[in-house]
Amino acid sequence: MASYKEIFGTNIEVLASDPANPVAGQVWYNSTDNVVKGAAATTAGAWATGGNLNTGRSSLAGSGNGTQTATLVFGGAASTGPSATTESYNGASWTEVNDLTTARYGLAGAGTQTLALAFGGNTGASPTPSGDKILTESWNGTSWTEVNDLNEVKRYPGGNGTQTSALAIGGFNGTVVRAFTESWNGTSWTEVADLNTGRDAGQSTGADNTTSLFCGGKPAATNVESWNGTSWTTTTSMNTGREDLGIAGTKTLALVFGGFTPAITANTEEWNGTSWTETTNMTTARAAYNGAGTQSSAITGGGLIPPSTRSNATEEWTGAGAPLTYTFTDS
């Protein structure tokens, strides 16, 4: 049998500590732990527990272009009613920062941890048409400022993009479900092409107002539509229909998770730009929460957990291919 050196051209390294960025297939002897270790890539993604929100709530929004180690959530329905609370995440814990100017839930968000946008939502103790809002607020990393309103009130719209280039998609205007899409240029909202199928409680992801993937919606829809900056195109449906779901990633590499089917689910699916593949379920089934990050490194916080808990829990997703370190034993 060939030796390790004959196969790989070198002896097993002797290191005082594990390498910072081992590559798949690398083997070394840790002289401090007195064990042989090796690196391999994960074959499936997994969810892990992150730091808890300070205030548990559902129907909150977030900075969809944030990352697993730097993101923002705001608004939502807390146990005391509509919330204005804003929290910032550093990869380990959430810190409360300055509140929204107007407490509301069922709103949408866009942007990053330091440059975010919040729009739409409802201010009532229970959803009422009079509580539906056209209000838009801009976050500068320290505080929220009211800016130009949406053209139409929107409860539970989809939202994605940046603080200066965003989309508000679908939603409920207090009377009917809408297919309207509004585009934000950093100053004002403009109505653009409608969805093919009007929906509320769907979720979208995309870098700016020229790109988006809009998924799901009431009633537990499998519908998926893709935006090219001019028009919406119906594309491959999700395997599991859902509303009030979480989403992360891009138009061509996305992750959807949880939601109402109508039962609350933990189901997670990956999108490769052409088709959907079911992957590892969330740790806890939930719905009505935010999502941020990428297909391989996503985060979600809060949400509704059966039967009626407004959760403060955070889950972090690591996709397939992430490095794992194994310790070899003689057993």
C-alpha positions as CSV (number, residue, x, y, z in Angstrom):
1,M,0.0,0.0,0.0
2,A,1.3,3.5,-0.9
3,S,2.3,5.8,2.0
4,Y,0.7,9.2,2.6
5,K,3.9,10.8,1.3
6,E,3.9,8.7,-1.9
7,I,0.3,9.8,-2.5
8,F,0.5,13.5,-1.6
9,G,4.2,14.2,-2.1
10,T,4.8,15.3,1.5
11,N,4.8,13.9,5.1
12,I,2.0,14.8,7.5
13,E,2.7,18.3,8.9
14,V,3.4,18.7,12.6
15,L,1.7,21.8,13.9
16,A,1.3,23.3,17.3
17,S,-2.2,24.4,16.5
18,D,-4.8,23.7,13.8
19,P,-4.3,25.7,10.5
20,A,-6.6,28.7,10.2
21,N,-7.9,27.8,6.7
22,P,-7.4,24.1,6.1
23,V,-8.3,22.8,2.6
24,A,-10.3,19.6,2.1
25,G,-8.1,16.6,2.2
26,Q,-5.4,18.3,4.3
27,V,-4.0,16.1,7.2
28,W,-1.8,17.3,10.1
29,Y,-0.5,16.2,13.5
30,N,-1.5,18.7,16.3
31,S,1.5,18.4,18.7
32,T,-0.4,20.3,21.4
33,D,-3.4,18.0,21.4
34,N,-1.2,14.9,20.4
35,V,-3.7,13.8,17.8
36,V,-3.9,13.5,14.0
37,K,-6.5,15.8,12.4
38,G,-7.9,16.3,8.9
39,A,-10.1,18.6,6.9
40,A,-13.1,17.7,4.8
41,A,-15.9,19.6,3.2
42,T,-19.5,19.3,4.4
43,T,-21.8,17.4,2.1
44,A,-25.0,19.2,3.3
45,G,-25.8,22.5,4.8
46,A,-26.8,22.9,8.5
47,W,-28.6,25.4,10.8
48,A,-27.0,26.4,14.1
49,T,-28.2,28.5,17.0
50,G,-27.0,32.2,17.1
51,G,-27.4,34.9,19.8
52,N,-31.0,35.7,20.9
53,L,-32.8,38.9,20.0
54,N,-33.4,41.2,23.0
55,T,-37.1,41.5,22.0
56,G,-39.0,38.5,20.6
57,R,-41.3,39.4,17.7
58,S,-42.9,38.3,14.5
59,S,-43.6,40.0,11.1
60,L,-40.4,42.0,11.4
61,A,-38.1,43.2,8.6
62,G,-34.4,43.3,8.1
63,S,-31.4,44.4,6.0
64,G,-31.6,41.7,3.4
65,N,-28.2,42.6,2.0
66,G,-26.6,42.2,5.4
67,T,-24.4,39.3,6.3
68,Q,-24.3,36.6,8.9
69,T,-22.0,38.7,11.0
70,A,-23.4,42.2,10.4
71,T,-27.1,42.6,9.9
72,L,-30.1,44.7,11.2
73,V,-33.7,43.9,12.1
74,F,-36.5,46.3,12.8
75,G,-40.2,46.6,13.6
76,G,-42.5,43.6,14.0
77,A,-45.3,42.5,16.3
78,A,-44.1,42.1,19.9
79,S,-46.2,40.7,22.8
80,T,-47.1,44.4,23.6
81,G,-48.1,45.3,20.1
82,P,-46.5,47.0,17.1
83,S,-42.8,47.5,17.7
84,A,-40.3,50.2,16.7
85,T,-37.3,48.3,18.1
86,T,-34.2,48.1,16.0
87,E,-31.4,45.6,16.7
88,S,-27.9,45.1,15.2
89,Y,-26.1,41.8,15.1
90,N,-22.3,41.3,15.2
91,G,-22.1,37.6,14.6
92,A,-22.6,36.7,18.2
93,S,-25.1,39.0,19.9
94,W,-27.8,41.5,19.2
95,T,-27.6,45.1,20.5
96,E,-30.6,47.5,20.6
97,V,-30.0,50.7,18.7
98,N,-32.3,53.7,17.9
99,D,-36.0,52.9,17.2
100,L,-37.9,53.4,14.0
101,T,-39.8,56.7,14.1
102,T,-43.1,54.7,13.7
103,A,-43.8,51.3,15.3
104,R,-45.2,48.8,12.8
105,Y,-45.2,45.2,11.7
106,G,-45.7,43.5,8.3
107,L,-43.2,46.0,6.8
108,A,-40.4,45.3,4.4
109,G,-36.7,46.2,4.4
110,A,-33.6,46.6,2.3
111,G,-30.0,47.5,2.6
112,T,-27.2,46.7,5.1
113,Q,-26.5,47.0,8.8
114,T,-25.3,50.6,8.4
115,L,-27.4,51.8,5.4
116,A,-31.0,50.4,5.5
117,L,-34.5,51.2,4.3
118,A,-37.8,50.3,6.0
119,F,-41.2,50.7,4.2
120,G,-44.9,49.9,4.5
121,G,-46.4,47.9,7.3
122,N,-49.3,48.3,9.7
123,T,-49.5,50.2,12.9
124,G,-52.7,48.7,14.4
125,A,-53.0,46.4,17.4
126,S,-54.5,44.0,14.8
127,P,-54.3,44.6,11.0
128,T,-56.8,47.2,9.9
129,P,-56.9,49.2,6.6
130,S,-56.5,52.4,8.6
131,G,-53.3,51.1,10.0
132,D,-51.7,50.3,6.6
133,K,-48.8,52.7,5.8
134,I,-47.0,54.3,2.9
135,L,-44.2,55.4,5.3
136,T,-40.6,55.0,4.3
137,E,-37.6,55.4,6.7
138,S,-33.9,55.5,6.0
139,W,-31.2,54.3,8.4
140,N,-27.7,55.9,8.5
141,G,-26.1,53.5,11.0
142,T,-27.2,55.6,13.9
143,S,-30.8,56.8,13.5
144,W,-33.9,56.6,11.3
145,T,-35.2,59.5,9.2
146,E,-38.5,59.7,7.3
147,V,-38.1,60.0,3.6
148,N,-40.5,60.0,0.6
149,D,-43.5,57.7,0.9
150,L,-44.6,54.8,-1.2
151,N,-47.2,55.5,-3.8
152,E,-49.6,53.0,-2.2
153,V,-50.1,51.6,1.3
154,K,-48.6,48.1,1.6
155,R,-49.0,45.5,4.3
156,Y,-46.7,42.5,4.0
157,P,-44.9,43.5,0.7
158,G,-41.7,41.9,-0.4
159,G,-38.6,44.0,-0.3
160,N,-35.0,43.9,-1.5
161,G,-32.1,46.0,-2.6
162,T,-30.1,48.8,-1.1
163,Q,-30.8,52.1,0.7
164,T,-30.6,53.9,-2.6
165,S,-31.9,51.2,-5.0
166,A,-34.7,49.1,-3.7
167,L,-38.0,47.3,-4.7
168,A,-41.3,47.1,-2.9
169,I,-43.3,44.1,-4.3
170,G,-46.9,43.1,-4.0
171,G,-48.6,43.3,-0.6
172,F,-52.1,44.0,0.7
173,N,-53.4,47.6,0.5
174,G,-56.1,47.2,3.1
175,T,-58.7,46.1,0.5
176,V,-57.2,43.7,-2.1
177,V,-53.9,41.9,-2.7
178,R,-51.8,43.8,-5.1
179,A,-49.4,43.0,-8.0
180,F,-47.8,46.5,-7.9
181,T,-44.1,46.8,-7.9
182,E,-42.5,50.1,-6.8
183,S,-38.8,51.0,-7.5
184,W,-36.8,53.3,-5.2
185,N,-34.0,55.4,-6.6
186,G,-32.7,56.9,-3.3
187,T,-35.1,59.8,-3.4
188,S,-38.6,58.6,-4.5
189,W,-40.7,55.6,-5.4
190,T,-41.9,54.9,-9.0
191,E,-44.5,52.3,-10.0
192,V,-43.1,49.9,-12.5
193,A,-44.3,46.6,-14.1
194,D,-46.7,44.4,-12.1
195,L,-46.1,40.9,-10.9
196,N,-47.7,38.2,-13.0
197,T,-49.6,37.0,-9.9
198,G,-50.5,39.5,-7.1
199,R,-49.5,38.2,-3.7
200,D,-48.8,39.4,-0.1
201,A,-46.7,37.7,2.5
202,G,-44.1,36.6,-0.1
203,Q,-40.4,37.4,0.2
204,S,-37.8,38.6,-2.2
205,T,-34.1,38.8,-2.5
206,G,-31.8,40.8,-4.8
207,A,-28.9,43.2,-5.0
208,D,-30.8,46.3,-6.1
209,N,-33.9,47.5,-8.0
210,T,-32.8,45.8,-11.2
211,T,-32.7,42.3,-9.9
212,S,-35.0,40.2,-7.7
213,L,-36.4,36.8,-7.0
214,F,-39.9,36.9,-5.4
215,C,-41.1,33.7,-3.8
216,G,-44.2,32.4,-2.2
217,G,-47.1,34.4,-0.7
218,K,-50.7,33.8,0.4
219,P,-52.2,31.3,0.3
220,A,-49.1,29.2,0.8
221,A,-48.0,29.7,-2.8
222,T,-45.3,27.9,-4.7
223,N,-45.0,30.8,-7.2
224,V,-41.6,32.2,-8.0
225,E,-41.0,35.2,-10.3
226,S,-37.7,36.8,-11.5
227,W,-37.2,40.5,-12.1
228,N,-34.8,41.8,-14.7
229,G,-35.2,45.5,-14.1
230,T,-38.0,45.8,-16.6
231,S,-40.5,42.9,-16.2
232,W,-41.3,39.9,-14.1
233,T,-41.0,36.3,-15.5
234,T,-42.6,33.3,-13.9
235,T,-40.0,30.7,-13.2
236,T,-39.7,27.2,-11.6
237,S,-42.0,26.8,-8.6
238,M,-40.7,25.9,-5.1
239,N,-41.2,22.3,-4.0
240,T,-43.2,23.5,-0.9
241,G,-45.7,26.3,-1.1
242,R,-45.4,28.8,1.7
243,E,-46.2,32.3,3.0
244,D,-44.4,34.5,5.5
245,L,-41.2,32.7,4.7
246,G,-37.5,33.7,5.1
247,I,-35.2,34.2,2.2
248,A,-31.5,35.0,1.5
249,G,-29.1,35.1,-1.4
250,T,-29.4,36.4,-4.9
251,K,-31.6,36.1,-8.0
252,T,-29.6,33.1,-9.1
253,L,-28.4,31.5,-5.8
254,A,-31.0,31.7,-3.2
255,L,-32.2,30.0,0.0
256,V,-35.8,29.9,1.3
257,F,-36.8,28.6,4.7
258,G,-39.7,28.2,7.0
259,G,-43.1,29.8,6.6
260,F,-46.7,28.8,6.7
261,T,-47.7,25.8,4.4
262,P,-50.4,26.5,6.0
263,A,-48.9,24.7,9.0
264,I,-45.6,26.3,10.2
265,T,-42.7,24.5,8.6
266,A,-38.9,24.1,9.0
267,N,-38.4,23.1,5.4
268,T,-35.4,24.7,3.6
269,E,-34.8,24.8,-0.2
270,E,-31.9,26.0,-2.3
271,W,-32.2,27.7,-5.7
272,N,-29.5,27.4,-8.4
273,G,-31.1,29.7,-10.9
274,T,-33.0,26.9,-12.6
275,S,-34.4,24.5,-10.0
276,W,-35.2,24.1,-6.3
277,T,-33.6,21.4,-4.1
278,E,-34.8,20.5,-0.6
279,T,-32.0,20.5,2.0
280,T,-31.5,20.4,5.8
281,N,-34.5,21.7,7.8
282,M,-34.3,24.6,10.3
283,T,-33.7,23.7,13.9
284,T,-37.1,25.1,14.8
285,A,-40.1,25.5,12.5
286,R,-41.1,29.2,12.3
287,A,-42.8,31.8,10.1
288,A,-43.1,35.6,9.8
289,Y,-39.5,36.7,10.2
290,N,-36.5,38.3,8.3
291,G,-33.7,36.8,6.4
292,A,-30.3,38.0,5.3
293,G,-26.9,36.8,3.9
294,T,-26.1,34.5,1.1
295,Q,-27.1,31.0,0.0
296,S,-24.1,29.6,1.8
297,S,-24.1,31.9,4.8
298,A,-27.6,33.1,5.9
299,I,-29.2,34.3,9.1
300,T,-32.7,34.8,10.5
301,G,-34.0,36.1,13.7
302,G,-37.4,36.2,15.5
303,G,-40.6,34.9,14.0
304,L,-43.7,33.0,15.1
305,I,-43.3,29.6,16.6
306,P,-46.3,27.3,17.2
307,P,-48.7,27.8,18.7
308,S,-48.3,31.6,19.3
309,T,-44.7,32.3,20.6
310,R,-43.1,35.5,19.3
311,S,-39.6,34.1,19.2
312,N,-36.3,35.8,20.0
313,A,-34.3,32.9,18.6
314,T,-31.6,33.3,15.9
315,E,-30.5,30.6,13.4
316,E,-27.4,30.7,11.2
317,W,-27.1,28.6,8.0
318,T,-23.8,27.2,6.7
319,G,-24.1,25.7,3.3
320,A,-22.6,22.6,1.8
321,G,-18.9,22.8,1.1
322,A,-17.9,24.5,4.3
323,P,-14.7,23.1,5.9
324,L,-14.9,20.8,8.9
325,T,-12.0,19.5,11.0
326,Y,-12.0,15.9,12.1
327,T,-9.9,14.2,14.8
328,F,-8.7,10.7,13.9
329,T,-8.8,8.0,16.6
330,D,-8.0,4.3,16.7
331,S,-11.5,3.4,17.7
